[in-house]
Amino acid sequence: MHPLKAEFIKSTPTVENCPKADKPEYAFIGRSNVGKSSLINMITGVKKLAKTSSTPGKTQLINHFLIEDSWYLVDLPGYGFAKVPVKEKAKWEKMTWDYLEKRENLLYVFVLIDSRIPPQKIDLEFVNKLGEKEIPLKLIFTKWDKVKPQKGQKNINDFKMALTERWAILPEHFITSSEKGSGRMEVLQLIDEINQSN
């Protein structure tokens, strides 16, 4: 797996402190422990680019990585089960939505969903909120190597079916496994195509 040139730029607590908005930007977000750091490391091919942790809530800031000197990959705090005080969680949430709504060079948000489990209300609500705010998004179903294909596919279908209550056209989705590297080329190809068309 050929690694990309990837460089950590900075971690910031507010959208105002983010790097200059002069390159295409793609944000990755998901429920705590969905495998976000592992996925970012798999997509870039750089093993320890994003810090993985078994403790939910490891990512607490907006983390910018410059990829191939041409676009930003942004690691956002997870939502959901992080064992932190309510006040702290509210602060993360405000920071995240400020970034999602105000960052002018943000082209897509990749929302990570655990393929091993049935649709979760918290994921559906987050995706629906992005839709309401007209923030472009793609879905990434993670941990495909840890679920039987039939069960995983049912979970994905059920998730998409739940979205049809609010969505006329469903967001594009990818199926990935950080362990096996599957889905990497599809995600990178999409990013490449979007970068070339902008």
NORQUI-V797516 format. One record per residue. N is the residue number from 1. RES is the residue in one letter. BURIAL is 1 if it has 24 or more other ideal C-beta (glycine too) atoms within 12 Angstrom, else 0. Layout:
{{N:RES:BURIAL} {N:RES:BURIAL}}
This chain:
{{1:M:0} {2:H:0} {3:P:0} {4:L:1} {5:K:0} {6:A:1} {7:E:0} {8:F:0} {9:I:1} {10:K:0} {11:S:1} {12:T:0} {13:P:0} {14:T:0} {15:V:1} {16:E:0} {17:N:0} {18:C:1} {19:P:1} {20:K:0} {21:A:0} {22:D:0} {23:K:1} {24:P:1} {25:E:1} {26:Y:1} {27:A:1} {28:F:1} {29:I:1} {30:G:1} {31:R:1} {32:S:1} {33:N:1} {34:V:1} {35:G:1} {36:K:1} {37:S:1} {38:S:1} {39:L:1} {40:I:1} {41:N:1} {42:M:1} {43:I:1} {44:T:1} {45:G:0} {46:V:1} {47:K:0} {48:K:0} {49:L:1} {50:A:1} {51:K:1} {52:T:0} {53:S:0} {54:S:0} {55:T:0} {56:P:1} {57:G:1} {58:K:1} {59:T:1} {60:Q:1} {61:L:1} {62:I:1} {63:N:1} {64:H:1} {65:F:1} {66:L:1} {67:I:1} {68:E:0} {69:D:0} {70:S:0} {71:W:1} {72:Y:1} {73:L:1} {74:V:1} {75:D:1} {76:L:1} {77:P:1} {78:G:1} {79:Y:1} {80:G:1} {81:F:0} {82:A:1} {83:K:0} {84:V:0} {85:P:0} {86:V:0} {87:K:0} {88:E:0} {89:K:0} {90:A:0} {91:K:0} {92:W:1} {93:E:1} {94:K:0} {95:M:1} {96:T:1} {97:W:1} {98:D:0} {99:Y:1} {100:L:1} {101:E:0} {102:K:0} {103:R:1} {104:E:0} {105:N:1} {106:L:1} {107:L:1} {108:Y:1} {109:V:1} {110:F:1} {111:V:1} {112:L:1} {113:I:1} {114:D:1} {115:S:1} {116:R:1} {117:I:1} {118:P:0} {119:P:1} {120:Q:1} {121:K:0} {122:I:1} {123:D:1} {124:L:1} {125:E:0} {126:F:1} {127:V:1} {128:N:1} {129:K:1} {130:L:1} {131:G:1} {132:E:0} {133:K:0} {134:E:0} {135:I:1} {136:P:1} {137:L:1} {138:K:1} {139:L:1} {140:I:1} {141:F:1} {142:T:1} {143:K:1} {144:W:1} {145:D:0} {146:K:0} {147:V:1} {148:K:0} {149:P:0} {150:Q:0} {151:K:0} {152:G:1} {153:Q:0} {154:K:0} {155:N:1} {156:I:1} {157:N:0} {158:D:0} {159:F:1} {160:K:1} {161:M:0} {162:A:1} {163:L:1} {164:T:0} {165:E:0} {166:R:0} {167:W:0} {168:A:0} {169:I:0} {170:L:0} {171:P:1} {172:E:0} {173:H:1} {174:F:1} {175:I:1} {176:T:1} {177:S:1} {178:S:1} {179:E:0} {180:K:0} {181:G:1} {182:S:1} {183:G:1} {184:R:1} {185:M:0} {186:E:0} {187:V:1} {188:L:1} {189:Q:0} {190:L:1} {191:I:1} {192:D:0} {193:E:0} {194:I:1} {195:N:1} {196:Q:0} {197:S:0} {198:N:0}}
